[in-house]
């Protein structure tokens, strides 16, 4: 199983989208400063996750979340969780 995840920074409220096979391990890496893109925005927590059977599906979905359509959907998620 592969996962697409959206992290939210507790420091600045910005999001990060990625994919992994191990959610717990990946969150640990982000919060330990091992990921350059997020090391200055720690601590981070999961905002949203999705599960996929294949790596190709997860990569495709990650790219969608990073697109303008995906960002619009992310704004809707923010509103619904507020």
ABEGO torsion letter per residue (X at the ends): XBBBBBBBBAAAGBBBBBBBABAAAAAAAAAAGABAAAAAAOBBBBABBBBBABAAAAAAAAAAAABAAAAAAAAAAAAAAX
